[in-house]
Amino acid sequence: MDAVFAERYRAVAARDRRFDGQFVTAVSSTGIYCRPSCPARTPKAENLTFYLTSAAAHAAGYRACRRCLPEASPGAPEWNLRQDLAGRAMRLIRDGALNVAGVADLAATLGYSSRQVHRALVAELGAGPLSLARAHRAQTARALLVGTELSMADVAFAAGFTSVRQFNATIAEIFHLTPQQIRSRLHRSGGGQAVPGPSPVLGPEARGSDLSEAPHLVVDLALPVRQPFDAPGLFTFLAERCLTGVETAQIGDELRYARTLRLPHGPGAVEVRANCQHGQWALALRCELSSLADLPVAVARVRRMFDLDADPQAVDEALGSDPALGPLVAAVPGTRLPGTAEPEEYVVRAIVGQQISVAAARTHLTRLAELLGTPYASSFDGLHLLFPTPQEIHAGVPAPERLNPDRPLRLTARSITTVRAATAAINESRLAVHSGVAPAELRERLLAIPGVGPWTAAYLALRVMSHPDDWMTGDVALVAGAKALRLLDPELPPARAHRELEDHARQWAPWRSYAAMHLWRAASDTAAQRRRHRS
């Protein structure tokens, strides 16, 4: 018995929920695969095979357990860590890339041939891209069958199937149940119903056009999440950066965050609510869509934005052993990385935020959205704008030599030049910003843009890629947090403090991004205490 098999077998024997979603357990004597925490009797080791994905278990002839529902587990955190071809391809598949394009497009996005991508996925995961996408569609369909009252045809379409016949055949093969049997046998997990929204939706044409008559579709779903989960910290981080009309948030006994989105089939919006139940945070998602085909994409973006596929216990265990960070981790377990649902938008937001405060950046960006954004009629309170596209920003933000008091961005000439250079790079496909890009490649392309420095490149890797091991060299708040924790001598000059903190941070790998979140919180708490003392 090798070490990996032994570790996984111990997890199965202990019914350890921490490993749910990280692998599945296939039992040869029953032909069933389960999540590690399945309450059934622990099988004999000689009857077990472990697979990294349910698709690999399907390909080997196993069906999903009806008792533990392995398809309802949170996603595997491994795909946030791996930067090889298989890991990047899996992130794109998980984000719904094969629901809107084919394998050839996926391969081209990754910079490889279709054969190379297929070979890498089969070698690493035991299944090719089509099988992995098919399994992901089945997982989405199961969640919709259990959590909504959508018709069978709508479930099939929303999950990414091209026909009801394909949907029925796939569900029967994977679960050995018909879709109707799944709906009737399993408890409703999220309630909700897909209904026409009261608001009309703006078509994909340029802003200023009339609202179309097509209603929104609203779908409610529960979001599986690994515990612990620091919902207050994450929602507060997002709330502090909300752009009026594009985003809105509420902090209190119930946490709420909502924002508008540009989706493949038209504009939409998402609303996430968090409630604490028995000491654990539960998340509910409401999607407002132009087309049900965009549901998997919207869900994937929200999961990335809220870092729901992270392994918080592994992160907390590693960072909690540091004498300086340990008390912070113990006080706030389950810290997450705040992602973004609109990667290209966040390139502009990060550049605008260079060298200025969060409040100042929010003011500039809200003005930009109000002047160049697209009006959007949402049924969600507080939303009425789509953030402008890179094309709209490049066309609407004048070059520095033509600055005037009414310009959309009242920044320095250098900052405006950088914004225009970045949007031009995106428009001309010289800068790709998506979950399939390797962080090193993203940094290289960002640093090639005049005015973009290492801090911005690292910050975008954290926010856009959810990369767990980035470090924002030169970040003043990180140094302030480290000094507040006495990790650094408060009297150290800035340049030396940055060097010493960067050296110390290497021992936090591969979780430096999460360590940064703790240091930012320490700096913010210290600043808040000083303001209270002054008042």
C-alpha positions in Angstrom: 0.0 0.0 0.0 1.7 3.2 -1.1 1.6 6.4 1.0 -1.0 8.2 -1.1 -3.4 5.2 -1.1 -2.8 4.8 2.7 -3.6 8.5 3.4 -6.8 8.3 1.3 -7.9 5.1 2.9 -7.5 6.6 6.4 -9.6 9.5 5.2 -12.3 7.1 4.0 -12.2 5.1 7.2 -12.5 8.3 9.3 -15.3 9.6 7.0 -13.3 12.8 6.9 -15.3 15.6 5.2 -12.2 17.6 4.5 -11.4 15.3 1.6 -14.9 15.5 -0.1 -14.4 16.8 -3.6 -10.7 16.1 -3.6 -11.1 12.5 -4.8 -13.8 9.9 -5.2 -13.7 6.3 -3.9 -14.7 3.5 -6.3 -15.7 0.2 -4.8 -15.3 -2.8 -7.2 -17.6 -5.1 -5.2 -20.6 -2.7 -5.7 -19.8 -0.8 -8.9 -20.4 2.5 -7.0 -18.2 5.5 -6.3 -18.6 7.7 -3.2 -17.3 10.8 -1.6 -14.7 10.0 1.2 -17.2 10.9 4.0 -19.9 8.4 2.8 -21.6 7.0 5.9 -21.7 3.5 4.4 -19.5 0.8 5.9 -15.8 1.2 5.0 -15.0 -1.2 2.1 -12.0 -3.5 2.2 -8.8 -1.8 0.8 -8.4 -4.4 -1.9 -11.8 -3.4 -3.3 -11.0 0.3 -3.6 -9.7 2.5 -6.4 -9.3 6.3 -5.9 -10.0 8.7 -8.8 -9.3 12.4 -8.9 -12.5 13.1 -10.8 -15.9 11.6 -11.1 -15.4 11.5 -14.9 -12.6 9.0 -14.4 -14.8 6.9 -12.2 -17.6 7.1 -14.9 -15.1 6.0 -17.6 -14.1 3.0 -15.5 -17.7 1.9 -15.3 -18.8 3.1 -11.9 -22.0 5.0 -11.0 -22.5 7.7 -8.4 -23.7 6.7 -4.9 -27.3 7.7 -4.2 -26.6 8.0 -0.5 -23.7 10.3 -0.2 -24.2 12.2 -3.5 -20.6 12.7 -4.5 -21.6 15.1 -7.2 -22.8 17.6 -4.6 -19.4 18.0 -3.0 -17.5 21.3 -3.4 -14.9 21.4 -6.2 -11.4 20.0 -5.8 -9.0 22.7 -4.4 -6.2 21.1 -6.5 -7.3 23.0 -9.6 -6.5 26.3 -7.9 -3.0 25.1 -7.1 -1.8 23.3 -10.2 -0.4 25.4 -13.0 0.4 22.6 -15.4 -1.5 22.0 -18.6 -4.0 19.6 -17.0 -4.7 22.0 -14.1 -5.3 25.0 -16.3 -7.5 23.0 -18.7 -9.5 21.7 -15.8 -10.1 25.2 -14.5 -11.5 26.2 -17.9 -13.7 23.1 -18.1 -15.0 23.8 -14.6 -15.7 27.4 -15.7 -17.9 26.0 -18.5 -15.6 26.5 -21.5 -16.8 23.4 -23.3 -20.5 24.5 -22.9 -19.9 27.5 -25.3 -17.0 26.1 -27.5 -15.3 22.9 -28.5 -12.2 21.1 -27.6 -10.3 22.8 -30.4 -11.1 26.2 -28.9 -10.2 25.0 -25.5 -6.8 23.8 -26.8 -6.2 27.1 -28.7 -6.9 29.1 -25.6 -4.3 27.1 -23.7 -1.8 27.3 -26.6 -1.7 23.5 -27.3 -3.1 21.1 -29.8 -6.3 19.2 -29.1 -4.3 16.0 -29.0 -1.9 17.3 -26.4 -4.7 18.6 -24.2 -6.5 15.2 -24.4 -3.4 13.3 -23.7 -2.4 15.4 -20.7 -5.9 15.1 -19.1 -6.2 11.4 -19.6 -2.7 10.8 -18.2 -3.3 13.0 -15.2 -7.0 12.6 -14.5 -8.0 9.4 -16.2 -10.5 11.1 -18.6 -10.4 13.4 -21.6 -11.9 16.9 -21.9 -15.3 15.8 -23.2 -15.7 13.3 -20.4 -14.8 15.8 -17.8 -17.2 18.4 -19.3 -19.9 15.7 -19.4 -19.4 14.9 -15.8 -19.6 18.6 -14.9 -22.9 18.9 -16.8 -24.3 16.0 -14.9 -23.3 17.6 -11.6 -25.0 20.8 -12.6 -28.1 19.0 -13.8 -28.4 17.1 -10.5 -28.2 20.3 -8.5 -30.9 21.8 -10.7 -33.1 18.7 -10.4 -32.9 18.8 -6.6 -32.8 22.5 -6.0 -35.3 24.0 -8.5 -38.6 23.3 -10.2 -37.2 23.9 -13.7 -38.8 21.7 -16.4 -36.7 18.7 -17.6 -36.0 20.5 -20.9 -34.9 23.6 -19.1 -32.6 21.6 -16.8 -31.0 20.0 -19.8 -30.4 23.3 -21.5 -29.2 25.1 -18.4 -26.7 22.3 -17.6 -25.1 22.6 -21.0 -26.6 19.5 -22.8 -27.4 19.9 -26.5 -30.6 17.8 -26.3 -33.0 16.3 -23.9 -32.1 12.9 -25.2 -28.4 13.4 -24.5 -29.4 14.7 -21.0 -31.6 11.6 -20.2 -29.0 9.2 -21.4 -26.1 10.8 -19.4 -28.1 11.0 -16.2 -29.2 7.4 -16.5 -25.7 6.2 -17.2 -24.0 8.2 -14.3 -26.7 7.9 -11.6 -28.7 4.8 -12.7 -31.8 6.9 -12.2 -34.0 8.9 -14.6 -34.0 12.7 -14.0 -37.6 12.4 -12.7 -36.5 9.8 -10.2 -33.7 12.0 -8.9 -36.1 14.9 -8.4 -38.7 12.8 -6.6 -36.2 10.8 -4.4 -33.9 13.4 -3.2 -34.6 16.2 -0.7 -34.8 19.7 -2.1 -31.4 21.3 -1.3 -32.0 25.0 -2.0 -35.7 25.5 -2.8 -36.4 28.2 -5.3 -37.9 28.2 -8.7 -37.0 29.5 -12.1 -39.5 32.3 -12.9 -39.7 35.2 -15.3 -38.3 38.3 -13.6 -40.4 41.5 -13.6 -37.7 43.6 -15.3 -36.9 43.7 -19.0 -33.3 43.1 -20.1 -31.1 45.2 -22.3 -29.8 43.4 -25.4 -26.2 42.9 -26.3 -26.2 45.9 -28.6 -24.6 49.3 -27.7 -26.0 51.2 -24.7 -28.7 53.8 -25.3 -30.9 51.3 -27.2 -34.4 50.5 -26.0 -35.0 47.8 -23.4 -36.1 44.6 -25.0 -39.3 42.8 -24.0 -37.6 39.6 -23.0 -37.9 38.9 -19.2 -35.1 37.7 -17.1 -35.0 34.2 -15.8 -34.3 33.9 -12.1 -32.8 30.6 -10.7 -32.1 29.9 -7.0 -29.4 27.4 -5.9 -27.6 26.4 -2.8 -23.7 26.7 -3.0 -21.7 23.9 -1.4 -18.8 25.3 0.6 -16.1 23.7 2.8 -16.1 24.8 6.4 -14.8 26.9 8.0 -15.7 29.9 5.9 -15.0 33.5 6.9 -18.1 35.0 5.3 -18.0 38.3 7.2 -14.4 39.0 6.2 -15.0 38.2 2.5 -18.3 40.1 2.2 -16.8 43.1 4.0 -13.8 43.1 1.6 -16.1 43.1 -1.4 -18.4 45.7 0.2 -15.6 48.1 0.7 -14.9 48.0 -3.1 -18.4 48.1 -4.4 -19.1 50.4 -7.4 -22.5 52.0 -7.2 -24.9 50.5 -9.7 -22.6 47.7 -10.7 -22.3 46.1 -7.3 -24.1 46.3 -4.0 -23.6 44.7 -0.6 -25.1 44.6 2.9 -23.2 43.6 6.1 -25.1 42.6 9.2 -26.9 39.5 10.6 -27.4 38.4 7.0 -24.7 39.1 4.4 -25.6 40.0 0.8 -23.5 40.8 -2.3 -24.9 41.3 -5.8 -23.4 42.4 -9.1 -24.2 42.6 -12.8 -22.4 40.4 -15.3 -21.7 40.2 -19.0 -22.4 36.5 -19.9 -22.0 34.6 -23.2 -25.7 34.9 -24.1 -26.4 38.3 -22.7 -26.3 40.5 -19.6 -27.3 39.1 -16.2 -26.7 39.5 -12.5 -26.0 37.3 -9.4 -26.9 37.8 -5.8 -25.2 35.8 -3.0 -26.6 35.7 0.6 -24.9 34.1 3.6 -26.6 33.0 6.8 -25.0 31.5 9.8 -26.6 28.2 10.8 -25.3 26.3 13.9 -22.0 28.0 13.7 -21.5 27.4 10.0 -22.1 29.7 7.1 -24.5 28.6 4.3 -24.6 30.3 1.0 -27.5 30.8 -1.4 -27.2 32.0 -4.9 -29.8 33.7 -7.1 -28.9 34.1 -10.8 -30.7 36.5 -13.1 -30.1 35.4 -16.7 -30.9 36.3 -20.3 -30.5 32.6 -21.1 -30.5 29.5 -19.0 -27.4 28.4 -21.0 -25.4 30.9 -19.0 -26.2 29.3 -15.6 -23.1 27.1 -15.4 -20.9 30.0 -16.3 -22.5 32.3 -13.7 -22.2 29.6 -11.0 -18.5 29.0 -11.9 -17.7 32.7 -11.7 -19.4 33.0 -8.3 -17.6 30.0 -6.9 -14.3 31.5 -8.0 -15.2 34.9 -6.7 -16.0 33.5 -3.2 -13.1 30.9 -3.3 -15.5 28.1 -2.6 -13.3 25.3 -3.8 -10.4 26.2 -1.4 -9.1 23.8 1.3 -9.4 26.1 4.3 -8.2 23.5 6.8 -5.0 22.9 4.9 -4.4 26.7 4.7 -5.2 27.3 8.3 -3.0 24.4 9.5 0.0 25.7 7.6 -0.3 29.4 8.5 -1.5 28.7 12.0 1.9 27.2 12.9 3.6 30.6 12.3 3.9 32.4 15.7 2.8 35.8 14.2 -0.1 34.6 12.1 -1.3 31.8 14.5 -3.5 34.0 16.7 -5.1 35.6 13.6 -5.8 32.2 12.0 -7.3 31.0 15.3 -9.5 34.1 15.6 -10.7 34.0 12.0 -10.5 30.5 10.5 -11.5 29.9 6.9 -10.1 33.1 5.4 -10.8 33.1 1.6 -9.3 34.9 -1.4 -11.7 37.4 -2.9 -11.9 36.7 -6.6 -13.7 38.5 -9.4 -16.5 37.6 -11.7 -15.3 39.8 -14.5 -11.5 39.4 -15.1 -11.1 42.0 -17.8 -12.9 44.6 -15.7 -10.5 43.9 -12.9 -7.5 44.7 -15.0 -8.8 48.3 -15.2 -9.8 48.4 -11.6 -6.4 47.2 -10.4 -4.6 49.8 -12.5 -6.8 52.6 -11.3 -6.2 51.5 -7.8 -2.4 51.8 -8.0 -0.9 54.3 -5.6 -4.3 55.5 -4.3 -6.6 54.5 -1.5 -9.5 52.0 -1.8 -12.0 54.9 -1.3 -10.4 57.1 -4.0 -10.3 54.2 -6.5 -13.9 53.5 -5.8 -14.8 57.1 -6.5 -12.9 57.1 -9.8 -14.3 53.8 -11.0 -17.9 54.6 -10.1 -17.7 57.7 -12.2 -16.2 55.7 -15.1 -19.1 53.2 -14.8 -21.7 55.9 -14.7 -20.4 57.7 -17.8 -19.4 54.7 -20.0 -21.3 51.7 -18.6 -24.5 50.2 -20.1 -27.8 50.7 -18.3 -29.3 47.4 -17.0 -32.7 46.9 -15.5 -32.3 44.4 -12.7 -34.8 42.9 -10.3 -32.0 43.0 -7.7 -32.0 46.1 -5.5 -29.1 48.4 -6.1 -28.1 47.2 -9.6 -28.6 49.3 -12.7 -25.3 49.3 -14.6 -22.9 47.0 -16.5 -19.3 48.0 -16.1 -17.9 49.2 -19.5 -16.0 46.8 -21.7 -12.3 47.3 -22.6 -13.5 48.4 -26.0 -15.8 51.0 -24.4 -13.2 52.2 -22.0 -10.5 52.6 -24.7 -12.9 54.5 -26.9 -14.4 56.6 -24.1 -11.2 57.6 -22.1 -9.3 60.2 -24.1 -5.6 60.2 -24.5 -3.7 62.4 -22.0 -3.1 65.2 -24.5 -6.8 65.6 -24.9 -7.7 65.7 -21.2 -10.6 67.9 -20.1 -12.5 68.4 -16.9 -15.4 66.1 -18.0 -13.2 63.1 -18.8 -14.4 59.8 -17.4 -11.2 59.2 -15.4 -9.7 62.1 -13.5 -6.3 60.5 -13.0 -2.8 61.5 -13.9 -1.7 61.4 -17.5 0.5 58.4 -16.7 -2.3 56.4 -15.2 -4.6 57.2 -18.1 -1.9 56.1 -20.5 -1.6 52.8 -18.6 -5.4 52.2 -18.7 -5.5 52.8 -22.4 -2.5 50.6 -23.0 -4.0 47.7 -21.0 -7.4 48.0 -22.7 -5.7 48.1 -26.1 -3.8 44.9 -25.2 -7.0 43.2 -24.3 -8.8 44.4 -27.4 -5.9 43.2 -29.6 -5.7 39.8 -27.8 -2.2 40.5 -26.6 -3.4 40.2 -23.0 -5.6 37.2 -22.1 -7.1 37.3 -18.7 -8.9 34.0 -17.7 -8.5 31.1 -15.4 -6.6 29.0 -17.9 -3.6 31.4 -18.1 -0.6 30.5 -16.1 0.1 33.1 -13.4 3.7 33.5 -14.6 2.5 34.2 -18.2 -0.1 36.7 -16.9 2.6 38.5 -14.9 4.9 38.7 -17.9 2.3 40.1 -20.2 1.1 42.6 -17.6 4.6 43.8 -16.9 5.1 44.4 -20.6 2.4 47.2 -20.4 4.0 50.6 -19.6 3.0 51.7 -16.1 2.1 48.2 -14.7 4.4 47.1 -11.9 5.0 43.9 -9.9 2.4 44.9 -7.3 -0.4 45.1 -9.9 0.6 41.9 -11.7 0.7 40.0 -8.4 -2.6 41.5 -7.2 -4.3 40.5 -10.4 -3.0 37.0 -10.1 -4.6 36.8 -6.7 -7.9 38.4 -7.7 -8.4 37.1 -11.2 -6.7 33.7 -10.9 -7.4 33.0 -7.2 -3.7 32.0 -7.2 -3.0 30.9 -3.6 0.8 31.7 -3.6 1.2 35.3 -4.7 3.1 38.1 -2.9 2.5 41.8 -3.5 6.0 43.2 -3.3 6.0 46.8 -2.1 2.5 46.7 -0.6 2.5 49.3 2.1 -0.5 47.6 3.9 1.3 44.3 4.2 4.2 46.0 5.9 1.8 47.8 8.2 0.1 44.6 9.1 3.5 42.9 9.8 4.6 45.7 12.0 1.3 45.6 13.9 1.9 41.9 14.6 5.5 42.7 15.6 6.7 40.5 12.8 8.8 43.5 11.8 10.6 46.1 13.8 8.3 49.2 13.7 11.3 51.4 13.1 12.5 49.7 10.0 12.8 52.0 7.0 10.3 51.1 4.1 12.8 49.5 1.7 14.3 47.2 4.3 10.9 46.3 5.7 9.7 45.2 2.3 12.8 43.0 1.8 12.6 41.4 5.2 8.9 40.7 4.9 9.2 39.2 1.4 12.0 36.9 2.8 9.9 35.9 5.7 6.8 35.2 3.5 8.7 32.5 1.6 8.0 30.1 4.6 4.3 30.6 4.0 4.4 29.1 0.6 2.2 27.8 -1.1 -0.3 29.9 0.8 1.2 33.4 0.7 -1.9 34.9 -0.8 -3.9 33.8 2.2 -1.2 35.1 4.5 -1.5 38.5 2.7 -5.3 38.5 3.6 -4.4 38.1 7.3 -1.8 40.9 7.2 -4.2 43.2 5.4 -6.8 42.5 8.1 -4.3 43.3 10.8 -3.3 46.6 9.1 -7.0 47.5 8.7 -7.8 46.7 12.3 -4.9 48.7 13.6 -5.9 51.7 11.5 -9.4 51.5 12.8 -8.2 51.4 16.4 -6.1 54.5 15.8 -9.1 56.4 14.3 -11.2 55.4 17.4 -8.5 56.7 19.7 -8.3 60.0 17.8 -12.0 60.5 18.0 
